Amino acid sequence: MRVLEFTGTKYPKARHRFTLGSRFIAVAGLWREAPGNKPPTTFKMLTTDPGPDVAPCHNRQVVVLQPKSGRPGSV
């Protein structure tokens, strides 16, 4: 899994790549069905203070959940 972040005000902006050792990631978030299960369904990704790798280019990062095992769905 990789995520790109772009910084700067002039083209071309600086590109920063963040990678994880797995193909999929789980991100902490909240989900709410709309009344009557009709749109709009809403969700939020939870954020936290940035780690040392993200801090130079962003003031926050998503909360990544580490899997308990290598199996999908085992967060």
N, C-alpha and C positions, 0 to 999 in steps of 0.2 A: 504494500500500500504506500502510495506517495501523495503528498500534498504540496501544492505550489503556493507561494505567497509572493506578491509583487510589491515593492516599495519604491518610493521616489516620486517626483512630480514631473520629470521630463522623460520623453521617450528616447531610447528604450528604458523601461523601468528595470531595476535590479530584481532578478529572480532568485528565490530561495527555495530549495527543495528539502522537504522533511520526509524521511522514510521510516518504515517499521519493518521488522523481519518477517511479517506474515502477509498473506495476500488479502486478508480481510481484517477489519478492525470493528470493535464495538465502541460506540460513543454514548456516554451517559446523556440521557435526555428525558423530557416529559412529553406525554402524548395525551391529547384530550379529544374524544369524539364529540362532534357537534350534536346538539339535541336532535333526537329522531334519527341519528346516524346519517345526517345529510351534511353536505359541505357548508361551511368550511371546517374541516378537521384541522386542529392546530398542533404544533409541536415546537419544542425549544431544545436546543443543544446546550448542555451545561458547560460553563467555562470556568477556568481557574487561572491563577497567576501563571505566567509562562515559565517553562523550565529554562535552563541556561542555553539550550540550543535555539529556542524560539525568541527569547527576550531581546536579542539585538534587532529584531525586525517587527515585533508585535508586542502589545501590552497584555495579551491574554491568549489562552489556547483552550481547545476543547478538552474535556475530561475523557481520556481513553481508558476503557476498561480492559484489564489484562485477563486473558482466558485462563480458566482453571486447568484446562488440558488442551491438547492440540485438536480436539473435535469441534466442528462448528456447532453453535448453539449451547456451548458449555460455559458461558460467561459467568 
